[in-house]
Every structure is written in structure tokens, then in C-alpha cells.
Amino acid sequence: MLRFNRFLVLFTFVLFSASAKAQNLTQSPYSVVGPGDIHFPGTAQLLAMGQTGQAYRRPYEINILNSASSSALQQTVYEAGFMYTLGSLSNATASSQFDNASFSYFSIGIPLSLKRGVSLVAAILPYSAVGYNLSAKKEYGGNPSFTGTTEMQGRGGLSRFLAGTGFRINQYLSAGVQMNYLFGKITRSQQLIFDTALHKFNLSEERVQVIQDFQFEWSLQFHRSLNDKYKLNIGLTYIPQTSMDARSSFTNRSLGWGGTAMYTADTIEHYENKDGKVVMPQSIKTGISLERKGMWLIGADVNYTAWSDYRAFDQSDNLKNCLSVSLGGTIIPDANALKNYFQRMEYRLGGRMDNGNLEINGQTINSISLSAGLGFPMGKSKSRMNLGVEYMSRGTTSNNLLREDLFRIILGITFSDPWFIRYKYD
């Protein structure tokens, strides 16, 4: 009954998370190209450590960043997360604020063989998000009185369902394979609107892309105890370039005169459900960590993604390759201090920086973030409530660009139970 109650609490948490503005995962102008903003696939614990996790290996936590880590699972683990984001967009003269809440992840990990270190992990979470509303005026024909307003909107994104397994090759090396199923719809529209006095037809176009296909990733983890107290972990994950099945619908039409006349005057081009391919780029991720068993861990990750190879229906969005570096750590003062709750809590800290995958007006849109978090033990079990916070700054106000400042709060819950264990009786 206790396990059922825990699962009911977790399931309710997931339903609440999924219903809280899940359709609006981002409001970033930098989601205008490619698949949009890429969602961090890790847990609240790893986000609080600067999104570091390739060499993270725990017996009572799920690490989706490296599937080989699931070979360490000792109990059935299920986790869920919910994120709230408060942000602002600013240029050289003005700024605006926004906020949104979203489901972050739900995952379950089951050890199939403790002796051989074989485990199964499944999860569902967002992969990317598109959400922007931009407007700009432009002169045509070199005539200042002949101007038009371009309005661009985008919405949607991709979700990911994954299933993977990790297993020990020997006492020092584990491997893992993970199958990702990406699915979702991205809608981008654009309107060119002229003033009524110009007697020009307005123009409108809308493009919808639907992606549904599989992607695989392969992982390794080296794990070795240096002595009775210290342990060294090294992780590596490779995601090959993948050509994914997709469908595209497109409508280009002329509208009536004036800024408010939106009726269709003529359809210039239209097609529906045209088959094509979306090429997702290859990615290489590696990390290293040193830990004092049961007390602290410090780690670093380096991730590289070849976004310049991204293609959607044979079109390039002029993305650039992205390199990110992250550093993070965690400490538990005394895991056995049953009479001192604060000694049993887990304290996390981290930071991250990357060069982004966009370059606009000759300016690289890079980002930097700082994060921290707490882990709250639940009774005497291995279950925990996890809280993480992150501040991220992306972009710049120079060169007529926008700076994005985000403050994220992520609440996660981890339940760990000894399911599927055979008990022996004398």
C-alpha cells in the first residue's frame, strides 16, 4: 500500500505538471530557427549542478544524460519534474517580462539483474520548444514612405519518448544504448502588412512541420574506486547524425488592403503533408567526476553538437556548431546523521557556458548560467525531493539584438523502492 500511495502521489504530480501551460514551454526569439530551444533532458539534481552529468552514477537515481549509468541502479526508481520560468527580454531601449510553467520529465528505471548490472529505463519529456512573436518595419524600394511591417509567430515543439538499457561489461566499464522517439509539430507564420494608403495587398505565409521518427544514442562509463574513499568516473555519449521522417504543409496567400484586413484575396501556393526529411546533427558528450563515496562529488562536462549539419526539407537554417562546458558538484555533510536533517540534506552548485548555435549580424548568441539546488531526504528511504534554481543570460543588446535573462525553478521528486526483488527464506 505504501508503494501504491507513493506512485499515486507521483502520478498526480505528473498530471499537474503536464497541465500547467505545457503548450508554452518558451517565449524566446532565439527559437525562431531549427527545432527551437533544446530542452535540458536531465533531472533537477543535474540542472542544479550546471547541467553536468556524463560521469554521474548513482544507485538510486536515473541519469538520462548517459544510459550506461543505469547499470548502477540497485532499486526501482521513478522520477518526475516540474519547471517554472521567469524571464525578461531587453534591447538597448526597452524590456518586457514573461513567465511560464511546464512539465519537465517523467522517468522510471528498473534493475533487471543486480548481479550483471542490467537495467531498463524509460522516460517522456520535451525535446525542443518554439515560441516567439516578433515584429519589424522595413523600407521598400528605397522610399521611406513605402514601408511594411513584418510580423512573425512561432509555436509548438518536439517531445521525446525514450527507452534504454545499461549493463556492466566488467567491474570497471559499463555500456548503454538508448532509443529516442521524437514527435511533434512546429508552426511558423509570417505576415507582411502595408498601410492602407499604399493600396498594396498584404501577404501571409504559414509553414507546418510534423516530425515522427527514431534516433539512437550510445554511451560508455568508466568507473573505478581509487581506494576505500574515492572513486573516479568518466562518461561518453555519442548521438549519430539522423535523417528523420517528416511532413510539411505550406500556404502562401495575399490578403486585403490595410493593417487589419486579413481576408484572403488569393492563394499563391498551397500544399499539405508533403513528405521529406529533417536531419538532426551528431553530438558528442563527455565528462569526468571525482567523488568521495557517500559525501561529495565534483564533475565537468564538455558537449559538442554539429548544428551546421541540421537540415529541414533540404533547407539549412544557417545554424553553427555549438560547444558547451559545464562544471558542478554536490555534497552531503553526513548521510548517516539521523538526528540532524540538515546534515543529511544534499547541497548542489554548478555553472555552464556555451557559444550557442546562432550567429546574427555577425554576433554570436552565447549563453552563461549559474545554478544551485537542494536535496531533501524523505524519511529513512533513498527517496528525495529535489529543488534546483538556475539563472541564465543569453544574447546581447548590442547590434540591435535582444538579451534574454531567465530564472528557472525546477522541482523534482525521486522515489526509490526495492521492487522485483526475490526474498529468500530459511
N, C-alpha and C positions, 0 to 999 in steps of 0.2 A: 504494500500500500504506500509506503514511503517513496519508493521509486516512482510509482504511478503519479503521486502528488507532485513530485519534482518535475516529471515530464509534462504534467498539465500546466504547471507554472511556466515552464519554458515555452510550451506551445502557445499559451496565451500571450507571452512576451513577443513571440514571433508575429502573431496575428496583429497585435497592436503596432508593432514596428512597420509591418508591411502596409498598414492602412494609413499611416501618418505621412501624408504628402509624398508617397513613394514615387508619384509620377513627376516630381520636380526635384531631381537629385542635384541639379546645378543651375546656376544663373550666370555662368561665366561667358564673357565674349570670346574667350580663347577656346571654346568648344565649337567654334564655327567651322572647323575643318576636321578631316579624318573621321574616326569613330567618336570623337568628342573627348571629354575629360575621362581619363582612365581611373577607375576606382581602385583604391588600395585593397588588395584581397586578404590582408591579414586580420588578426584579431585585435581587440582593444589593447591587449598586452603588447603586441608587436608595434602597433601605432605609437604607443607611449614610449617605445624605445627607438624612436626615429625611423620607424618602418624597417628596422633591422631584423632579419630572421633566417637567412640561408643556413646558418650554423646553429640555429636554436633547436634544442632537442630536449623534450620533457616527457616523462611517463604519464602525465595526467593532463596534457593539453594538446590540442590539434594545431599543427603548423601547416597551413595550406601553401605557404611560400616554397616549401621543399617537401615533396611527397615522401622522400626517403626517411624523413624524421618520424613518420608514423610507425616505423619498426620499433620505436622505443615505447609505444603505448603499453601500459600494464592493466588498464581498466577501460571499460566502455566510457567514452567521453562525448557529451553533446554540448554545443555552444551556440549562442546567439548574440547578436549585437545590434544596437540602435544608435544612430548618429544625428546630432543636431548641429547645424552650421549657421553661424552669424558672420556676415561679411559686408564689405564695402567695396565700391568701385569708384575710382577717382582719376581725374585728369588734371591738367595744370590749373583749372579754374573752378571745378565743381566736383562734388562727390555724391553718391547715393548709397543707401544701405538696403540689405535684404537678409532674409533668413529662410531656412528650410529644414525639414526633418525627414529622415529616410531610414528604411531598413538597411542594415549593413551586411549581415551574414547569418546563415544558419548552417551548422555542420554537425556531423556525427562521425566518430571514429570507433571502430570495433576491432580489438585484437583477436585474430583468428587462431594464432598459435604463439603462446608466450615463449615456448622452447625455441622456435625458429625465428621469432620476431616478425611474424607476418600479420599485417593489419590491413583493414579496409576503411577508407574514408570517403564520405560523400558530403557535398555541400551545395548550396544555392546562394548566389549573391550577385549584385550588379557587376557588370564588366566596364561599362562606359556610360556617360550621360551627355546629352546635348540639351542646352537650354540658354537661349540668348534672344535679345530683341535690340537691334541696332538701327540707327538712322543717321543719314549723312546727306548734305546738299552738295551738288556738283554743277559747274557751268558747262554748257554745251555749245560748240561752235565758236568758242572764244567770246561769246556775248554774255556780259554779266547779268543782263535782264532775262536771259534764257537759261533758267536753272531748273533742275529737277531734284526731288527728294527720293533717295533710295532707302527703303525700309527692308530689313532682313530679320527673319524669325527662324528659330530652330527649336525642335523639341524631340524627345524620345531618347533612345539609347539601347544598349545591348545588355542582356542578362547572361549569366553563366551558371550552368549546372555542371558539376564535376564529380567524377568518381575515380579514385586512385588506390593504389596499394603500395605499401613499403615492406621491405624484407631485408633481413641481415644476410649478407654474403659470408662474412666471418665476424669475429668478435670486434674487428676494427672498422669494418666497412659495410654500409647499407646502401641499397638502391631503391628507386621508386619510379613508377610510371603513373601518369595522370591523364585522363581523358576529359577534355573540356568540350561541352556543347554550348556554343554561343548562339543566341537567338534574340531577335528584337527588331524594332522598326525605328528609323530615323527620318524625320520630315524636315526639310529645309525649304523655305519660301522666300521670294524676293519680289518687291513691287517698286516700280519707277513711276512716281506721281508728279505731274506738271500742274502748275497753276491754271485755273480755268481760263484766264485771259489769254493764254498762249494757244488755245484751241488745238491742243495735242492730245492724242489718245494716251492714256496711262497703260502701262504694261505690267503683267504679273506672270510669274512662273513658280511652280511648285514641283519639288522632286522628292519622291519617297523611296527609300531603300529598305528592303527586308532581308535580313541575314539569318540563315539557319544552317549550321554545319559544325563539324567536329574539328578539334585541334588537340594535339598531344604534346606533353612535355615530359622530360626525362631528368631524373635527379640522382645525385650521389651525396652521401655524407660519410666523412671520415671522423671517427670518434675514438679517442684513446685516453685512458687515465694516465697522467704523468706520474702520479704517486697516489697515496691514500686520500689526499685532499683536493688535488687539482686535476682538471680534465680539459683536453683540447678538442675542439670540433671544427671541421672545415666542410663547407657545403657548396654544391654546384648544381645549377639547374639550367637546362637548355631547352628552349622552345623553338623548333624549326619554323622557317617561313611556310605559311599555309595558305593555299588558294581555296577560298570558301565559296560555296554556292550562295547566290543572292538573286533577288528580283528587284527591278526598278520600274517605277511609274513616273511619268513626267507630263506636265501640262504647261504650255506657254500660250497666253491669251492676251488680247488687247482689251482694255476697259474703256468706260466712258470718259468724258472730259471732266477735269476738276479733281481736287484732292479728296472729295467724298463720293464721287461717282464710281461705284465698284461693280456695276453690272457688266456682263461680258458683251463686248462688241463683236469680237471674232476670235475663234480658236486657231492659233497659228500652228501649233504642233501638240500632238497628244498620243501617248501610248501607255499601256498598262501591262504590268507583270512581265517585263522583258527580262529574260534570263541572262545572267552574267556572273562575274567573279569579283570577289573582294579579296585582295591579297594582304594578309596580316604578316607583319615583319618578324624576322627571327629575333630572339632575345637571349642573352647570356647573363646569368646572375651568379655571383659567387660571394662567399662570406667566411669569416673566421671568428671564433669565440674562445675565450678562456674563462673557465668557471671554477670557483671553489664550491665543491659539492654541498648543496643544501643551503648556501649562503649568498653568493653573488655571482654575477655573470656580466662580462663586457664583450661586445662584439662589434664588427664592422662589416658592411656590405658594399659591393660595387656592382651596379647593374648597367647593362648596355642594350639598347634596342635600336635596330636599324630602321627607323621610321621613314627614311628616304625611299625605302622599297615599297611603302604602302601604295596600293592601287585600288581604286573603286571603279569598276566597269571601264578599265583601261585608262582611267584618268588619274593623274597624280595631283595631290593637294600641296605639293612643294613642301612637305614636311622634312625636317632634318633629324639626323641621328641624335639620340638622347643618351647622355651618360649621367648617372646619379651616384652619389656617395652618401652613405649614412653611418652613423655611429650611435650606439646605445648601450645601456646597461640596466641591471636590476639587482636589488639586494633585499634579503630577508634577514633582519638582525639576529633572530633566534627562532627557528621554526618549531622548536620544542618548548617554548615558553608558554605553557598552557594557562598560566595565571596573568599573563601580560599580553593583551590582544595586540597592542601596537608593536610589540616585538615580533609577532607572527605575521604582521602585515608585510606586503611586498611593495617596494618603492622603486619606481622606474623613471628613467630620464634618457633623452635622446635628441638627435638633430640630423638634418638631412639637407642636401643641396643638389640641384641638377641644372643642366643647361637648357632644358626644355626641348620640345620638338618643333618650335615655331621660330621663324625669323621674319619680322615685319619692319618695313622701312629701314632695313639694314641693322635692326636692333634685335638681339637675341632675347627671347622671352624666357628668362630663367626664373628659378624659384628657390627659396630657402625657408626652412621650417625648424621650429623648436617644439619639443613635446615632453610631457611628463605624465605620470599616472600612478595609481594605487591599486593594490590587490587586497580585497577584504575576505579573509577566511570565513567559511560558513560552517560553524560547529567544529567538530574534530575530523571532518572528512577532508578530502582533497579538493572539494568544490570551492569556487571563489566567485565573488562579484568583482568585476574589474572596471575601473574608471580611467579613461585617458583623455587628455586635452592636447590640442595642437594649435600652434599659431603658424600660419604660412603667408608669405608675401610673394607675389608673382607679378612680373612685368614692371613697367616704369611709366612715369608721367611725361618723360621727355619724348621728342619726335612725334608729338600728337598721339601718343599711345595711352593706354589705361593701366593703372596699377590695381591689383586685386589683393585685398587683405582678408584673410579668413581666420576665424577662430572656431575650431571644431571641438565638440564634446562627444565622446563615444562611451556608451555604457554597454558592457558585456557581461554575460553570465556563463559560467563553466560548471557543469555538473559532471561528476566522475563517480561511477558505480561499478562494482565487480560483477557485471552481468556475464552470463555464458561460462561461468567457472564451475567445473565439476568438483564437488566436495567428496572427499574420501572418508569413510567411517571405518573404525576398527571393529 
